[in-house]
Amino acid sequence: MKAIIPAAGLGTRFLPATKCTPKELLPVLDKPVIQYVVEEALEPDDVDGVVIVNSRLKPQMEKYFSEDKDFEEYLRAHGKDALAEKVHEAGALPVSFVYQDDPRGLGHAVWCAREEVGDEPFFVLLGDYFVPDRQMCVNMQKVSREHGGASVIAVAPVPEDQVSRYGIIAGECVGSLEGSDATGENEGAVWKVSGMVEKPAREDAPSHLFIVGRYLLSPRTMDLLATQGVGAGGEIQLTDAMVRLLESEDMYALVVDPSEGCDTGTPAAWAATNARLALSDPEQESAFREALGDVAL
């Protein structure tokens, strides 16, 4: 099966930096954001390839995931074998590209990968968020297998006064992830989804669980996206197709802790993620603290 990463946006929040460097290639320590997401996507044992939905205005993305034997040989000739191996690993990842020529929404971006996916279930990972331990999708796969291959989405609790900012699921808790005894809206709980409500009023919210940006979807989703009309913002929304999917198939939600992941969607979040990973890396922490000097963390 394949994992889809929509990445056709132009990164306007990061302009002018993204005038020449796609935001997905901005580094978190020594790797670009998109590589962390690709590696996370490849962690489930059924995933054998990643499809990046790209814009033709960002050819740098494809260059990054291509082999560069001349550069590798140059590095090795100068005694930089470890760096050459890192460059090789990036170029050897099983990544392919399709294009979203018009910005018509997340649902349309996913649909652009239909030929690569074929008639198989698929993951969708949004590229502004990655999980360093790479276990979120693995755990979603476990839930799917426990429920006959059903679609699974990752959800997380949000404070009651913030539900109107998100897409919120309706449903009920029906169990927990293997090895967990979680219930309700606690991490590890598993819900059977009965509906989704986009940005509900506080008093109308069916739960406090919002969709995090990790999806494991049945192949029927692609069929529904082919006929999905425009929704919020005049775009083709993935959530709208998922609501239609519920009419014919079961869907489950795994409650996760969103703090397990790293947000890179804004300049401030990206900078904070760099700091967070530097502080958690034994090889980087002391140098990072020394570089900060008297700046308080």
Salt bridges, closest charged atoms under 4 A:
GLU24 OE1 - LYS58 NZ 2.96
ASP30 OD2 - LYS86 NZ 2.92
GLU39 OE1 - LYS31 NZ 2.65
GLU39 OE1 - ARG134 NH2 3.14
GLU40 OE2 - ARG214 NE 2.97
GLU43 OE1 - ARG134 NH1 3.75
ASP45 OD1 - ARG145 NH2 2.70
ASP46 OD2 - ARG145 NH2 3.17
ASP48 OD1 - LYS2 NZ 3.05
GLU72 OE1 - HIS88 ND1 3.38
GLU85 OE1 - ARG76 NH2 3.53
ASP101 OD1 - ARG56 NE 2.89
ASP128 OD1 - LYS23 NZ 3.09
GLU160 OE2 - ARG202 NE 3.65
GLU185 OE1 - HIS208 ND1 3.52
ASP250 OD1 - LYS192 NZ 3.68
GLU285 OE2 - ARG289 NE 3.12
